[in-house]
Amino acid sequence: MEELSGRRRRELKSLAHHLNPVLQIGHKGLSENVIKAFEKTIDDHELIKVKFTDFKEDKKELSLNLSRETGAALVDIIGNVAIFYREKSEDQ
């Protein structure tokens, strides 16, 4: 996972502004199924929002764990929504 520059982070936040969350972290937290769904969704879209319906007090830690496990960059957390980015690989 590459570190995002401040400028790139602002660009991605701007692009994500109109997006709706496509994945929710609920009472099961970061289960294997959530991680699989995250992988598929970010492979399809590159830039996604994830909403925390539960674990709201742990959203930063869970977002960082999700980022580490998937190689996606955590762009920002706004309220109970985290923005993630991972560039599509050339073979997709």
C-alpha positions as CSV (number, residue, x, y, z in Angstrom):
1,M,0.0,0.0,0.0
2,E,1.4,3.3,-1.0
3,E,1.2,6.4,1.2
4,L,-1.1,9.0,-0.2
5,S,0.1,12.6,-0.5
6,G,-2.0,15.4,1.0
7,R,-3.0,16.6,-2.5
8,R,-4.0,13.1,-3.6
9,R,-6.0,12.5,-0.4
10,R,-7.9,15.8,-1.0
11,E,-8.6,14.7,-4.6
12,L,-9.9,11.4,-3.5
13,K,-12.1,12.9,-0.8
14,S,-13.6,15.2,-3.4
15,L,-14.3,12.3,-5.8
16,A,-15.9,10.3,-2.9
17,H,-18.1,13.1,-1.7
18,H,-21.1,12.0,-3.9
19,L,-20.6,8.3,-3.3
20,N,-22.9,6.3,-1.1
21,P,-21.5,3.7,1.3
22,V,-21.3,0.3,-0.5
23,L,-20.4,-1.8,2.6
24,Q,-21.4,-1.8,6.2
25,I,-19.5,-3.0,9.2
26,G,-22.2,-4.3,11.6
27,H,-22.3,-6.4,14.7
28,K,-19.9,-9.1,13.4
29,G,-17.1,-6.5,12.9
30,L,-14.3,-7.4,10.4
31,S,-15.4,-11.0,9.7
32,E,-13.9,-13.0,6.8
33,N,-17.1,-12.3,4.8
34,V,-16.8,-8.6,5.2
35,I,-13.1,-8.7,4.1
36,K,-14.0,-10.7,1.0
37,A,-16.8,-8.3,0.2
38,F,-14.5,-5.4,0.7
39,E,-11.9,-7.0,-1.6
40,K,-14.4,-7.6,-4.4
41,T,-16.0,-4.1,-4.1
42,I,-12.7,-2.2,-4.1
43,D,-11.4,-4.3,-7.0
44,D,-14.5,-3.2,-8.9
45,H,-14.6,0.5,-7.9
46,E,-11.1,1.6,-6.7
47,L,-12.7,4.2,-4.4
48,I,-15.4,3.2,-1.9
49,K,-17.1,4.3,1.3
50,V,-17.7,1.9,4.2
51,K,-20.3,2.8,6.9
52,F,-19.9,1.7,10.5
53,T,-23.3,0.8,11.9
54,D,-21.8,-0.8,14.9
55,F,-18.3,-0.5,16.5
56,K,-18.5,3.3,16.0
57,E,-16.1,3.9,18.8
58,D,-13.6,1.5,17.2
59,K,-13.9,2.7,13.6
60,K,-10.4,4.2,13.4
61,E,-8.7,1.0,14.6
62,L,-11.0,-1.2,12.5
63,S,-10.4,1.0,9.4
64,L,-6.6,0.8,9.9
65,N,-6.8,-3.0,10.3
66,L,-8.9,-3.3,7.1
67,S,-6.4,-1.1,5.3
68,R,-3.5,-3.3,6.4
69,E,-5.2,-6.6,5.6
70,T,-6.3,-5.5,2.1
71,G,-3.6,-3.1,1.0
72,A,-6.1,-0.3,0.5
73,A,-5.3,3.2,1.5
74,L,-7.5,4.8,4.2
75,V,-8.3,8.2,2.7
76,D,-10.3,9.6,5.6
77,I,-13.0,8.9,8.2
78,I,-15.9,11.3,8.2
79,G,-18.4,10.7,10.9
80,N,-19.1,7.0,10.8
81,V,-18.0,6.5,7.2
82,A,-14.5,5.6,6.1
83,I,-13.2,6.2,2.6
84,F,-10.8,3.7,1.0
85,Y,-8.8,3.7,-2.2
86,R,-6.9,1.0,-4.0
87,E,-5.8,1.3,-7.6
88,K,-6.9,-1.4,-9.9
89,S,-4.1,-3.8,-10.8
90,E,-3.1,-4.1,-14.5
91,D,-4.4,-7.7,-14.8
92,Q,-8.0,-6.8,-14.0
